[in-house]
Amino acid sequence: MHFPLPWQIVLILLVILVIFGASKLPEFGRGLGEGIRNFKKALSGEVEEEKKNKEQA
């Protein structure tokens, strides 16, 4: 499988910076991180346990 070279990654990041602007990147990163955390929680089953705990309380 072909992995992108470092200069290709830099080019992609520059295009993203131009499209979204510097002010939107922190929001995008925060949302992406939150989505990844929620996905990991769902895989481990923690979300279901949290719902059960909230229902019992």
N, C-alpha and C positions, 0 to 999 in steps of 0.2 A: 504494500500500500504506500502511496506517495504522501509524505507529510510536507506541509508548507515550510519553505525556507524562512529564515529570520527576516529577510528583507520583505518577503511576501506578507508576513504577519504585521510588520510595521506599516506597510502600505494599506492593509485592511483597517488597522487602527486609525490611520490618518483619514481614511474615507469615512469611517464612523464618526470621527471628531468633526469633520466638515458637515456631515448630514445632520447630526443631532445637536451640535454646538457644545461648548464646554460646560454650560450651565446645566444641561440635561444629563450629563454623564454620571454624576453622583446618584441621581434618582434612579437611573438605569441600573447601576451597580447594586444599589440597595435593594431594588426590586428583584434583581437576579439572585442575590444572596438569600433573600427571604424565600424565594421560590425553591431554591436548592435545599434550604433547611427544612421546609415543609415536605418536600419530596422525600428526604431522608427519614423524617419522622414517620411519614406514611409507610415507608418500607419496613421500618422497625416495629410498627404497630403502636407507637406512642400516642398517636392521635386518638385511637380508639380508647386507650386507657384514660386519657384526659377527659374525653366525653363521659365516660362512665363515672369518673370521680366528680365531675360537675353535676351529673344527674343525681348522685347519691347525696350531695351536699345540700 
